[in-house]
């Protein structure tokens, strides 16, 4: 008899086509018609696969057969973990599976920002041939310093790529990495304030917690090197968007590459979008086909494991 996996996420046919192709034997996938599960949907579901949107307390209480809420990402954003624990429902996530995609996107934003790619492209679309228009503020990555804030799996992948570009890599984290990791990645531990003053490019890779909220605000941005580049690919609340805009507008920051936003979807009238030298992407750093397939396979393997053995052996299980 098949068991039901309820999808709570965007109803994106490209993503769902991949997911349907990965569903193992013995399971059926249930995708709510309007994106919001009904009481009937919840009542028949043994597992929730959560890609985006909330898994609220009322969802959990309306799902008497529910065994596992499986997040596709590294966080537990939007999942009512306390209610899940109260009801004996397991919650699991999948950290590190998007590390390569996010690290590559970080380098994409760093390169595009340092070379003002968006401005060059827009000029050409508008019929303006101006190869030297941004010359005074462009720079090569080679020989420059890349500062990484947060040195988990993503930060370490960024370090490896920055090192391949011939950059000097420095990192800050509340927990210093083992010496063999520092040696392999070529990254030098540096206190946060010193890192900000020395780096030509700063990228941020920390979770949003009480300790990291507004970690990078006016004071920190003011301490960065004039003309340096900020790359934001973690959580929007870690970086003060108003402060970033101000430092871009007054010319202290040379450029910014931004993938996460305080309000998503971001409004076209958002002042940060019209600030000078911004390269903007729509929270898409992890969105590659490779990552999506990898995450679906790991998530479904967890669901199969939960069917066989309950919580025992769940990959990266957290919460309940």
C-alpha positions in Angstrom: 0.0 0.0 0.0 1.4 3.4 -1.0 2.0 6.1 1.6 1.5 9.7 0.8 4.1 12.4 0.7 2.6 15.9 0.8 4.5 18.6 -1.0 4.4 22.1 0.7 6.4 24.4 -1.6 6.2 26.4 -4.7 4.0 24.9 -7.5 6.8 25.1 -10.0 6.3 22.6 -12.8 10.0 22.4 -13.6 10.8 21.5 -10.0 7.8 19.1 -9.6 8.8 17.3 -12.8 12.2 16.5 -11.2 10.5 15.5 -7.9 8.0 13.2 -9.6 10.8 11.4 -11.4 12.5 10.6 -8.1 9.6 9.3 -6.0 10.4 5.8 -5.0 8.1 2.8 -5.3 5.6 2.5 -2.5 4.9 6.3 -2.2 2.6 8.7 -3.9 3.2 12.4 -4.2 0.4 14.8 -3.3 0.6 18.4 -4.6 -2.2 20.7 -3.4 -4.1 22.3 -6.2 -3.7 25.9 -5.0 -0.4 25.4 -3.0 -2.2 25.3 0.3 -3.0 21.8 1.7 -6.6 21.1 2.7 -7.7 19.2 5.8 -8.2 16.1 3.5 -4.7 16.5 2.1 -3.2 16.6 5.6 -5.3 13.8 6.9 -4.0 11.3 4.4 -0.3 12.3 4.5 2.4 10.3 6.3 5.2 12.7 5.3 5.6 16.4 4.4 8.3 17.4 2.0 8.8 21.1 2.6 10.6 23.2 0.0 9.2 26.7 0.8 6.4 28.2 2.9 5.5 27.4 6.4 4.6 24.1 8.1 2.3 25.6 10.7 1.0 24.2 13.9 -2.5 23.8 12.5 -1.1 21.7 9.6 0.7 19.4 12.1 -2.4 19.0 14.3 -4.5 18.2 11.2 -2.2 15.3 10.1 -2.8 12.3 12.4 -0.7 10.0 10.3 2.3 12.4 9.9 5.6 10.9 10.8 8.2 13.2 9.4 8.5 16.8 8.1 11.5 16.8 5.8 13.0 20.2 4.9 14.9 20.5 1.6 17.3 23.2 2.8 19.8 23.6 5.6 17.4 25.6 7.9 14.2 24.8 9.7 12.6 28.1 8.5 8.8 28.2 8.9 8.5 24.7 10.5 6.8 24.8 13.9 9.3 22.6 15.6 7.9 22.9 19.1 4.5 21.6 17.9 6.1 18.8 16.0 8.0 17.8 19.1 4.9 17.9 21.2 3.1 15.6 18.7 6.0 13.2 18.3 6.6 14.2 14.7 10.2 14.1 13.5 11.7 17.1 11.7 14.8 16.7 9.5 16.8 19.1 7.3 19.6 18.8 4.7 22.5 21.0 5.5 25.5 21.1 3.1 23.9 19.7 0.0 23.7 23.1 -1.6 27.2 24.2 -0.6 28.7 23.9 -4.1 25.9 25.8 -5.8 26.0 28.6 -3.2 29.7 28.9 -3.3 29.7 29.1 -7.1 27.0 31.8 -6.9 29.1 33.7 -4.4 32.0 33.8 -6.8 29.6 34.8 -9.6 28.4 37.8 -7.6 31.9 38.7 -6.5 33.2 38.7 -10.1 30.1 40.5 -11.5 30.4 43.1 -8.8 34.2 43.7 -9.1 33.8 44.1 -12.9 30.4 45.9 -12.9 29.0 43.3 -15.2 25.4 44.5 -15.0 26.3 48.1 -16.0 28.3 46.9 -18.9 25.5 44.7 -20.1 22.9 47.4 -19.7 25.0 49.9 -21.6 25.3 47.5 -24.6 21.5 46.7 -24.5 21.0 50.5 -24.6 23.3 50.9 -27.5 26.2 52.5 -25.6 29.7 51.2 -26.2 31.6 52.3 -23.1 34.2 49.7 -22.1 36.1 52.1 -19.8 33.1 53.7 -18.1 33.7 51.8 -14.9 37.4 51.5 -15.2 38.4 53.5 -12.1 36.4 51.2 -9.8 36.9 47.7 -11.4 39.5 45.3 -10.1 40.9 41.8 -10.6 40.3 39.2 -7.9 43.8 37.9 -8.3 46.1 39.1 -5.5 43.2 40.7 -3.5 41.9 39.6 -0.2 38.6 37.6 0.1 37.0 37.8 3.6 34.5 35.1 4.5 32.2 35.5 7.5 30.9 32.1 8.5 33.2 29.1 7.8 30.8 26.2 7.6 30.5 24.0 4.5 29.6 26.9 2.2 32.3 29.2 3.5 34.9 26.5 3.1 33.8 25.9 -0.5 34.0 29.6 -1.2 37.5 29.6 0.3 38.7 26.9 -2.1 37.3 28.8 -5.1 38.8 32.1 -4.0 42.1 30.5 -3.5 41.9 29.1 -7.1 41.6 32.7 -8.3 44.9 33.6 -6.6 43.2 35.5 -3.7 44.4 35.8 -0.1 41.6 34.2 1.9 40.7 35.2 5.5 37.7 34.0 7.5 35.9 34.7 10.7 33.7 32.3 12.6 32.7 32.0 16.3 34.3 28.6 16.2 37.8 28.4 14.6 38.2 25.7 12.0 40.7 22.8 12.6 44.2 23.5 11.4 43.9 20.9 8.6 40.9 22.7 7.2 42.7 26.0 7.3 45.7 24.5 5.5 43.6 22.8 2.9 41.5 25.8 2.1 44.3 28.3 2.5 42.1 30.4 4.8 43.6 32.4 7.7 41.5 33.0 10.8 41.0 36.7 11.4 38.9 38.6 13.9 35.8 40.2 12.4 36.8 43.8 12.6 40.3 43.1 11.1 38.8 41.0 8.4 36.4 43.9 7.4 39.3 46.4 7.2 41.5 44.2 5.1 39.2 42.5 2.6 38.5 43.6 -0.9 35.6 41.3 -1.1 33.5 40.2 1.9 30.9 37.4 1.7 28.5 36.4 4.5 27.6 32.8 5.2 26.0 32.6 8.7 22.5 31.6 9.8 20.1 34.1 11.1 20.1 33.9 14.9 19.8 36.4 17.8 23.5 36.7 17.7 23.9 37.3 14.0 20.9 39.6 13.4 22.2 42.8 11.8 25.7 41.5 12.2 26.7 43.8 9.3 25.3 47.3 9.8 26.5 50.9 9.5 29.5 50.5 11.8 30.8 47.3 10.2 30.3 48.7 6.6 32.0 51.9 7.5 35.1 49.9 8.6 35.3 48.1 5.2 37.9 49.2 2.7 36.8 52.0 0.4 35.7 50.5 -2.9 35.3 47.0 -1.6 32.6 44.6 -2.5 29.9 43.0 -0.3 28.3 39.7 -1.2 25.1 38.7 0.6 23.9 35.1 0.2 22.9 33.9 3.7 19.8 35.4 5.3 18.5 38.9 4.8 18.3 39.8 8.5 22.1 39.4 8.9 22.8 42.5 6.8 21.3 45.9 7.3 19.9 46.7 3.8 19.4 50.4 4.6 23.0 50.7 5.7 24.2 48.9 2.5 22.3 51.3 0.3 23.7 54.3 2.1 27.3 53.1 1.8 26.7 52.3 -1.9 25.2 55.8 -2.5 28.0 57.7 -0.8 30.6 55.7 -2.7 32.2 54.0 0.3 31.2 50.5 -0.9 32.3 49.9 -4.5 29.6 47.3 -5.3 27.3 44.7 -3.8 26.0 41.3 -4.9 22.8 40.5 -3.2 20.8 37.3 -3.4 18.6 37.5 -0.2 16.2 40.3 0.6 14.3 41.5 3.6 11.0 41.2 1.6 10.7 38.4 -0.9 9.7 38.7 -3.7 11.5 42.0 -3.7 9.6 45.0 -5.1 10.9 46.5 -8.3 10.8 49.8 -6.4 13.1 48.6 -3.6 15.7 51.4 -3.1 18.5 48.9 -2.9 17.8 47.7 -6.5 18.4 51.3 -7.8 21.5 51.9 -5.6 24.7 52.2 -7.6 26.6 49.0 -8.6 24.2 46.4 -7.3 24.1 42.9 -8.9 20.8 41.4 -7.8 19.5 37.8 -8.0 16.2 36.4 -6.6 17.4 34.1 -3.8 18.6 31.7 -6.4 22.1 30.9 -5.2 21.2 27.3 -4.4 18.9 26.8 -7.5 20.7 24.5 -9.8 19.3 21.3 -11.3 22.2 19.4 -9.7 21.4 20.7 -6.3 17.6 20.1 -6.7 18.2 16.5 -7.7 20.7 15.9 -4.9 18.3 17.4 -2.3 15.3 15.4 -3.5 17.3 12.2 -3.5 18.6 12.8 0.1 15.1 13.9 1.3 13.4 10.8 -0.2 16.1 8.5 1.2 15.2 10.0 4.7 11.6 9.4 4.1 12.3 5.8 3.1 14.4 5.4 6.2 11.6 6.8 8.4 9.2 4.3 6.9 11.5 1.4 7.7 12.9 2.4 11.1 11.3 5.6 12.3 13.8 8.2 13.6 16.7 5.8 13.8 19.3 6.6 11.2 17.6 9.7 9.8 20.1 11.9 8.0 20.7 15.2 9.9 17.5 14.8 11.9 16.6 17.7 14.0 13.7 19.0 16.0 11.6 16.2 17.6 
